[in-house]
């Protein structure tokens, strides 16, 4: 997916902010495609059952969408929200759907880019 630059205001205007979890990474000075981001923000979208992976530049606050990850589970959208939690060691992210059978998905977090890989 091509990188899309979004501001914090645009993310809120799109209604993508049901839950955002910052995840700090040791990395480069700027959030660019070639260097690791200063901060990675995960935003869940319950309607589409996706998690948006955004790299944030701490100096300017610019957000760059680096990935869109589908959350498997039921065919129905999560009605109100899609809660997420990051483990204390920042290695895994858990996302729960709030529809029948209430599945929870586990994702591995890449330490260099912050991208998510579905595990179970």
LUMROFI-200720 format. One record per atom (N, C-alpha, C): z, y, x. Coordinates in steps of 0.2 Angstrom, whole numbers, plus 5000, padded with zeros to 4 digits. Layout:
ZYX/...
This chain:
500049945004/500050005000/500050065004/499650115003/499650175007/500250215006/500550255011/501150295010/500950355006/501450365002/501450414997/502050464998/501950525000/502450575001/502750604995/503450594993/503750624988/504350664990/504450714986/505150754987/505650724983/506250734984/506850714980/506750734973/506550794972/506450824965/505850784961/505350764965/504850724961/505050654959/505450624964/505750554962/506150564956/506550614955/506950624949/506550644943/506050684944/505550694938/505250634936/505050584940/504750524938/505150474934/505850494934/506250444931/506450384935/506350384942/506450324946/507150314948/507550364946/508250364949/508750324945/508650264943/509150224940/509750204944/509550194950/510050174956/509750184962/510150224967/509850234973/510450214978/510250174983/510750154988/510450174995/510750214999/510550235005/510750175010/510350165015/510450115020/510250145027/510750165031/510550195037/510350145042/509850165046/509550125052/509550165058/509650135064/509550165070/508750165071/508550225072/507850235073/507650305076/506950315075/506650375077/506950445074/506650495077/506950565074/506650585068/506050555066/505750575060/505450515056/505450525049/505250465045/504550465044/504250435049/503450435049/503250355049/502650345048/502450275048/502550235054/502450275060/502450245066/503150225069/503650265067/504350255069/504750235064/505350195066/505850175060/506150245057/506250235050/506550295047/507250305049/507450375048/508150385049/508550355043/508350355037/508750335031/508250295027/508350245024/507950205019/508350215012/507950225007/508250235000/507950184996/508350144992/508050094987/508150124980/507650124976/507650154969/507450104965/507850084960/507550034955/507250064949/506750034946/506450054940/506449994935/506950004931/507049944926/506449934921/506049984920/505549974915/504949934918/504849944925/504249904928/504549844932/505249834932/505549784936/505349784943/505349844946/505149854953/505649894957/505749884964/506149924968/505649964973/505750024973/505350074977/505750084984/505450064989/505750074996/505450144998/505950194999/505750265002/506050275008/505650305013/505950325019/506150395019/506750415021/506950485020/507050515027/506750575028/506850615034/507450655033/507950645037/508650685036/508550755037/508150785041/508050855043/507750885037/507150865034/506850905029/506950875022/507250815021/507350775015/506750745012/506150745016/505550725013/505650645012/505350625007/505350545005/504650525006/504550465009/503850435009/503950365006/503550345001/503650284998/503250235003/503650185005/503350135010/503150075007/503450055001/503349994998/503549994991/503249944987/503449934980/503549864979/504149834977/504349764977/504449744970/504149694968/504249674961/504949624961/505249634956/505949594955/505749534950/505749474952/505549414948/506149404943/505949374938/506449354932/506149344926/506449374921/506149364914/505549404913/505149394908/504549434906/504749504903/505349504901/505549574897/505749624903/505649684901/505949734906/506649734905/507049764910/507749774910/507849834905/508249824899/508249874894/508549944897/509049944901/509450004902/509350024910/509549974914/509549984921/509449924925/509349934931/509349874936/509849884942/510449864941/510949874946/510749844953/510949874958/510749844965/511449854969/511449804974/512049814979/511749794986/511949824991/511749804998/512449785001/512349725005/512849695008/513149745014/513849735015/514049785020/513749785027/513449725029/513049725035/512349745035/512149775029/511449795028/510949745029/511049685028/510549635029/510249615023/510549615017/510349595011/510449645005/509949645000/510049684994/509949634988/510449644983/510449604977/510249654971/509749624967/509549664961/509649624955/509949644950/510049614944/509649644938/509349594934/509049614928/509449614922/509449654917/509949654912/509549634905/509249574906/508849544900/509049474900/508949434894/509149374893/509049324900/509549284901/509649244907/509949284913/509949354913/510249394918/510149374925/509549364927/509449344934/509549394939/509749364945/509949404951/509449384956/509149434960/508649424965/509049444972/508849404977/509149424984/508549444988/508549494992/508049514996/508349525003/507949505008/508149525015/507949595017/508349635021/508149695023/507849695030/507249715031/507049725038/507449775042/507749755048/508149805051/507749865054/507049855056/506649905059/506349955053/506149925048/505749965043/506149975036/506649935035/506949935029/506549905023/506049875024/505649845019/506049775017/505849755010/506149705007/505749645007/506049585008/505749515008/506149475003/505849454997/506149414992/506349344995/507049324994/507249264996/507349214991/507749234986/507849194980/508049234974/
